[in-house]
Amino acid sequence: MKRSKKILFIGSKILGLRCLMEMYNLNLNSIAGVLTVDDRDDGRSVFEEFEKFSSDKRISFYAARNKIEAEKIIKQVAPEMCFVVGWYWIIGKKTLESVPGGFLGIHHSLLPKYRGGSPLVWAMINGEKVVGTTLFSFAEGMDNGDIWAQEKVDVGDNDYISDMLAKLEEKAVSILKEKYISILEGKIKPVPQDHKKATFCAQRVPEDGMIDWTMSAVEIYNFIRAQSEPYPGAFTFFDDRKLIIRKAHMDDVVYYGTPGQVARRSEDFVYVICGDNRPVVLETVEYDGKKLSAGSTIKSIKTRFKNS
């Protein structure tokens, strides 16, 4: 019987956990250890589930506090290959070169497009109709390593980022089901990226979610749905306090007025004029820490939303 490679899983969040479980189910003897980070202050954390799974399966479990500690653990385990899903820190060149089979990871874009941070958020902000996920090898540059597999997913007009994350999660797991054993056995090889087609994403922070009402209605609608749960959200200011917009839709009617001005409201909805005189219709908002219908929060058509 062929010996299994010594694999170190490195990652976090629910996608990382699902990938780890799938890898174990496909070849339980291949997992030499699990390296994660204690991210229990993040609402998306599944740290305790990682810890329990590792304990139940008798897999060595490590929780790094920083990049230096993580790289020391990798050196200690001395794996033949690493799978990385949902990691926090860039892995240094020396560490990359220390693992014979390299580091493979999941990136939620159709590489070489959207290299860098928050690729799915940027793709939805830009109104992409097709997105995807890629299994690729890490290299010294930014997401520029060879590609093992890719899967595409259509973005529906009513899809929010949570919908797309769920769809891409299924695609990522399906890639592992199809390719993991073949990769371990050396039966397939990755394909180099076409670097001439590369595009890059800047890192995002919560403040980047501020809405510019001079943008078109479709641009603002995409901006809202790209940053809704599980992310901090697109926001504006109302009565000098932040109003996060969690759900909205579009309407074809034309309203003349000032961008950010409320043109109409009902019991549930609020119509806000955008830069192209089309409205974005607010449905659900978060205000003072409470999630409410837009109509019950915005009670006057004299309201004008501010950019700051």
C-alpha positions as CSV (number, residue, x, y, z in Angstrom):
1,M,0.0,0.0,0.0
2,K,1.3,3.4,-1.0
3,R,2.4,5.6,2.0
4,S,0.2,8.7,2.5
5,K,1.9,12.1,2.4
6,K,2.3,14.0,5.6
7,I,-0.2,16.8,5.3
8,L,-0.5,19.8,7.6
9,F,-3.8,21.6,7.4
10,I,-3.6,25.4,8.0
11,G,-6.8,27.4,8.3
12,S,-9.9,28.7,10.0
13,K,-13.6,29.5,9.5
14,I,-16.3,27.2,8.3
15,L,-14.9,26.7,4.8
16,G,-11.6,25.6,6.3
17,L,-13.3,23.2,8.7
18,R,-15.4,21.6,5.9
19,C,-12.2,21.2,3.7
20,L,-10.4,19.6,6.6
21,M,-13.3,17.2,7.2
22,E,-13.4,16.3,3.5
23,M,-9.6,15.7,3.4
24,Y,-9.9,13.4,6.4
25,N,-12.8,11.5,4.9
26,L,-10.9,11.0,1.6
27,N,-7.7,9.9,3.3
28,L,-7.7,9.8,7.1
29,N,-4.0,8.8,7.3
30,S,-2.8,11.9,5.4
31,I,-3.5,14.5,8.0
32,A,-0.5,15.0,10.3
33,G,-1.7,18.1,12.1
34,V,-4.1,21.0,12.2
35,L,-2.9,24.6,12.6
36,T,-5.4,27.3,13.3
37,V,-5.5,30.7,15.0
38,D,-7.6,31.5,18.1
39,D,-10.2,33.8,16.4
40,R,-13.0,33.4,18.9
41,D,-13.5,37.2,19.0
42,D,-14.7,36.9,15.4
43,G,-18.4,36.0,14.9
44,R,-17.4,33.7,12.0
45,S,-15.0,31.6,14.2
46,V,-15.3,27.8,14.4
47,F,-12.2,27.5,16.6
48,E,-13.8,25.1,19.1
49,E,-15.1,22.9,16.3
50,F,-11.5,22.6,14.9
51,E,-10.3,21.7,18.4
52,K,-13.0,19.1,18.9
53,F,-12.6,17.5,15.5
54,S,-8.8,17.2,16.0
55,S,-9.3,15.7,19.4
56,D,-11.9,13.3,18.3
57,K,-9.8,12.1,15.3
58,R,-6.6,12.1,17.4
59,I,-4.9,14.7,15.1
60,S,-2.2,17.0,16.5
61,F,-3.8,20.4,17.1
62,Y,-1.9,23.8,17.1
63,A,-3.2,27.3,17.7
64,A,-0.8,30.0,16.6
65,R,-0.9,33.5,18.2
66,N,1.1,35.2,15.4
67,K,2.9,34.7,12.1
68,I,6.3,33.8,13.8
69,E,4.7,31.2,16.0
70,A,2.8,29.7,13.0
71,E,6.0,29.3,11.0
72,K,7.7,27.7,14.0
73,I,4.9,25.2,14.2
74,I,5.2,24.4,10.4
75,K,8.9,23.8,10.9
76,Q,8.2,21.6,13.9
77,V,5.7,19.4,12.1
78,A,7.9,19.2,9.0
79,P,5.0,18.3,6.6
80,E,5.5,17.1,3.0
81,M,2.6,19.3,1.9
82,C,0.3,22.0,3.4
83,F,-3.3,22.8,2.6
84,V,-4.3,26.4,3.5
85,V,-7.9,27.6,3.7
86,G,-8.8,30.8,5.5
87,W,-5.5,31.9,6.8
88,Y,-4.6,35.2,8.4
89,W,-0.9,35.8,7.7
90,I,1.4,35.8,4.6
91,I,3.7,32.7,4.7
92,G,7.3,33.7,4.3
93,K,9.6,32.6,1.4
94,K,11.8,30.5,3.7
95,T,8.8,28.6,5.1
96,L,7.3,28.1,1.6
97,E,10.6,26.6,0.4
98,S,10.8,24.3,3.4
99,V,7.9,22.1,2.4
100,P,8.7,19.7,-0.4
101,G,5.2,19.4,-1.9
102,G,4.5,23.1,-1.3
103,F,1.4,25.0,0.0
104,L,-1.9,24.6,-1.7
105,G,-4.8,26.9,-1.0
106,I,-8.3,28.1,-1.9
107,H,-8.9,31.6,-3.3
108,H,-12.4,32.8,-4.1
109,S,-11.7,34.2,-7.6
110,L,-11.0,32.9,-11.1
111,L,-7.3,33.5,-10.9
112,P,-5.4,35.3,-12.3
113,K,-8.2,37.8,-11.9
114,Y,-8.8,39.3,-8.4
115,R,-5.6,38.4,-6.7
116,G,-5.3,39.8,-3.2
117,G,-7.7,40.5,-0.4
118,S,-11.5,40.2,-0.4
119,P,-11.7,39.0,-4.0
120,L,-15.4,38.1,-3.9
121,V,-16.4,41.4,-2.4
122,W,-14.6,43.3,-5.1
123,A,-16.0,41.1,-7.8
124,M,-19.6,41.7,-6.6
125,I,-18.9,45.5,-6.2
126,N,-17.8,45.5,-9.8
127,G,-21.0,43.7,-11.0
128,E,-19.3,40.5,-12.2
129,K,-21.9,38.0,-13.5
130,V,-19.6,35.0,-13.0
131,V,-17.3,34.4,-10.1
132,G,-15.4,31.3,-8.9
133,T,-13.0,29.6,-6.7
134,T,-9.5,28.3,-7.4
135,L,-7.2,25.6,-5.9
136,F,-3.7,26.9,-6.5
137,S,-0.1,26.5,-5.2
138,F,1.4,29.3,-3.2
139,A,4.4,31.2,-4.6
140,E,6.4,34.1,-3.4
141,G,4.1,36.7,-5.1
142,M,0.5,37.5,-4.5
143,D,-1.8,34.6,-5.4
144,N,0.3,34.0,-8.5
145,G,1.1,30.3,-8.2
146,D,0.1,27.4,-10.5
147,I,-3.6,26.4,-10.7
148,W,-4.8,22.9,-9.9
149,A,-8.5,23.4,-10.4
150,Q,-11.2,26.1,-10.8
151,E,-15.0,26.2,-10.6
152,K,-17.3,28.9,-11.8
153,V,-20.6,30.1,-10.3
154,D,-23.1,32.5,-11.8
155,V,-24.1,35.6,-9.8
156,G,-27.9,36.1,-9.8
157,D,-29.4,39.5,-9.8
158,N,-30.8,38.9,-6.3
159,D,-27.7,37.1,-4.8
160,Y,-26.0,38.6,-1.8
161,I,-22.5,37.8,-0.6
162,S,-23.8,35.2,1.8
163,D,-25.4,33.4,-1.1
164,M,-22.3,33.4,-3.1
165,L,-20.1,32.3,-0.2
166,A,-22.4,29.3,0.3
167,K,-22.2,28.4,-3.4
168,L,-18.4,28.8,-3.6
169,E,-18.0,26.8,-0.4
170,E,-19.8,23.9,-2.1
171,K,-17.6,24.3,-5.2
172,A,-14.4,24.3,-3.1
173,V,-15.4,21.1,-1.3
174,S,-16.3,19.5,-4.6
175,I,-12.8,20.4,-6.0
176,L,-11.2,18.6,-3.0
177,K,-13.4,15.5,-3.6
178,E,-12.4,15.3,-7.2
179,K,-8.7,16.3,-6.9
180,Y,-7.3,15.6,-3.4
181,I,-6.3,12.0,-3.9
182,S,-4.9,12.6,-7.3
183,I,-2.8,15.4,-5.9
184,L,-1.5,13.2,-3.1
185,E,-0.6,10.4,-5.5
186,G,1.1,12.8,-8.0
187,K,-1.3,11.9,-10.8
188,I,-2.1,15.5,-11.9
189,K,0.0,18.6,-12.3
190,P,-0.9,22.3,-11.9
191,V,-1.1,24.8,-14.8
192,P,0.8,28.1,-14.7
193,Q,-1.4,31.3,-14.6
194,D,-1.5,33.8,-17.5
195,H,0.1,36.7,-15.5
196,K,-0.7,39.2,-18.3
197,K,-4.4,38.8,-17.3
198,A,-3.8,39.4,-13.6
199,T,-5.9,42.0,-11.7
200,F,-5.4,42.9,-8.0
201,C,-7.6,43.7,-5.0
202,A,-6.6,46.2,-2.3
203,Q,-7.3,45.1,1.3
204,R,-10.6,46.4,2.6
205,V,-11.5,47.8,6.0
206,P,-15.0,48.5,7.5
207,E,-14.7,52.2,6.6
208,D,-14.6,51.3,2.9
209,G,-18.3,50.5,3.1
210,M,-19.4,54.1,3.1
211,I,-21.9,54.7,0.2
212,D,-21.4,57.4,-2.3
213,W,-24.9,58.4,-3.4
214,T,-23.6,60.0,-6.5
215,M,-23.0,56.6,-8.0
216,S,-25.6,54.9,-10.1
217,A,-28.4,52.8,-8.6
218,V,-27.0,49.6,-9.9
219,E,-23.5,50.4,-8.6
220,I,-24.9,51.2,-5.1
221,Y,-27.1,48.1,-5.2
222,N,-24.0,45.9,-6.0
223,F,-22.1,47.8,-3.3
224,I,-24.8,46.9,-0.7
225,R,-25.1,43.2,-1.5
226,A,-21.3,42.7,-1.8
227,Q,-20.8,43.8,1.8
228,S,-23.9,42.5,3.7
229,E,-23.7,39.6,6.2
230,P,-21.3,38.2,7.2
231,Y,-19.4,41.4,6.5
232,P,-19.7,44.8,8.3
233,G,-22.0,46.2,5.6
234,A,-22.5,49.2,3.3
235,F,-23.5,52.3,5.3
236,T,-24.6,55.9,5.2
237,F,-25.3,58.5,7.9
238,F,-28.7,59.4,9.3
239,D,-29.2,61.9,12.1
240,D,-25.4,61.9,12.4
241,R,-25.3,58.2,13.2
242,K,-24.3,55.3,11.1
243,L,-27.1,53.5,9.2
244,I,-26.0,50.1,7.8
245,I,-28.0,48.8,4.8
246,R,-28.4,45.1,5.0
247,K,-30.9,44.5,2.2
248,A,-32.2,46.5,-0.8
249,H,-33.6,46.2,-4.3
250,M,-33.9,48.3,-7.4
251,D,-36.8,50.0,-9.1
252,D,-37.0,51.3,-12.7
253,V,-38.9,54.5,-11.9
254,V,-37.1,57.8,-12.4
255,Y,-36.9,60.3,-9.5
256,Y,-35.3,63.7,-9.9
257,G,-33.6,65.1,-6.8
258,T,-30.4,65.2,-4.9
259,P,-28.3,62.0,-4.6
260,G,-29.0,60.6,-1.1
261,Q,-32.4,62.2,-0.8
262,V,-35.4,60.1,0.2
263,A,-38.0,60.3,-2.5
264,R,-40.6,58.0,-1.1
265,R,-41.3,55.8,1.8
266,S,-43.9,53.2,2.8
267,E,-44.4,51.1,5.9
268,D,-41.5,48.8,4.9
269,F,-39.5,50.5,2.2
270,V,-37.5,53.7,1.6
271,Y,-36.7,54.9,-1.9
272,V,-33.4,56.8,-2.1
273,I,-32.3,58.8,-5.1
274,C,-29.0,57.8,-6.7
275,G,-26.7,59.7,-9.1
276,D,-28.5,58.5,-12.2
277,N,-31.9,59.5,-10.9
278,R,-32.9,55.9,-10.3
279,P,-33.7,54.7,-6.7
280,V,-32.2,52.1,-4.5
281,V,-35.1,50.8,-2.4
282,L,-34.0,50.1,1.2
283,E,-35.6,47.0,2.8
284,T,-33.6,46.1,6.0
285,V,-31.3,48.4,7.9
286,E,-29.2,48.2,11.0
287,Y,-29.5,51.2,13.3
288,D,-28.3,51.7,16.9
289,G,-27.4,48.0,16.9
290,K,-30.9,46.8,15.9
291,K,-31.9,45.3,12.6
292,L,-35.2,46.9,11.4
293,S,-37.3,47.5,8.3
294,A,-36.2,50.7,6.5
295,G,-39.7,52.1,6.6
296,S,-40.0,51.9,10.4
297,T,-36.6,53.5,10.8
298,I,-36.8,56.4,8.3
299,K,-40.0,58.2,9.0
300,S,-39.7,61.3,6.9
301,I,-39.3,62.0,3.2
302,K,-37.4,65.1,4.1
303,T,-34.5,62.8,5.0
304,R,-31.2,63.2,3.1
305,F,-28.5,60.7,3.7
306,K,-24.9,61.9,4.0
307,N,-21.7,60.4,2.9
308,S,-20.0,61.3,6.2
